[in-house]
């Protein structure tokens, strides 16, 4: 199989005919036909149903097309990398940040790095829970910063800071809880919260929404899942549930009384969550990654 054959095949699918494909990629129509025939003969499959007026993909052709598109995209990325490297252009340093690590201190530290090394381009994405470190495994990031979710022997890490987690609720809901169930030793009973949704940020690396990956859950009760902390905060501020939140995200709301910190019996209502800088042990780190790692370490 040759790349020209794959390009010819993709062109036929995307343009709808052999003639249009030949025009699109500046080849003759016989060469396009020959490329398709060579692919079919090499793998003993039919890529197109030629009984119709226009070439129509067979089931095998459809599968082959999907993988061909991925292959061509990877080839184009590799070609772009080769050209950049030949001209002395460094690739961006890819950093994935957990949403809960977006504190002023962390952001200012990264800002200082960019000022110290203006020639280094950063490509920053955000994630949550296991999704942060999985960007390393999927080669979508070079360094990740987040909590200790899903780490194993493949990962090297160092602690950067801690994030204070606090359990909060809207004051109207808290008043309802106190009216209905009362308090025990100043704490809320878990049973009182069962009818009220516990709001959680979805774990992007899990297909289901059970307990997998969540460390702080009540044994039973309602659970709502949202995509990020902003959605979580909005639901809390409108009295739709209760949740553990990073204190720095809701500090102003706690100070204003819009949200109230609560203490729940036999539950980690408050805690300090370590934030780690993470990389893969067997990954060859670039010079930029080494500079960033050394700069961010406490």
Order of alpha helices (4+ residues) and beta strands (2+ residues): alpha-alpha-alpha-beta-beta-alpha-beta-alpha-beta-alpha-beta-beta-alpha-alpha-beta-beta-alpha-beta-alpha-beta-beta-alpha
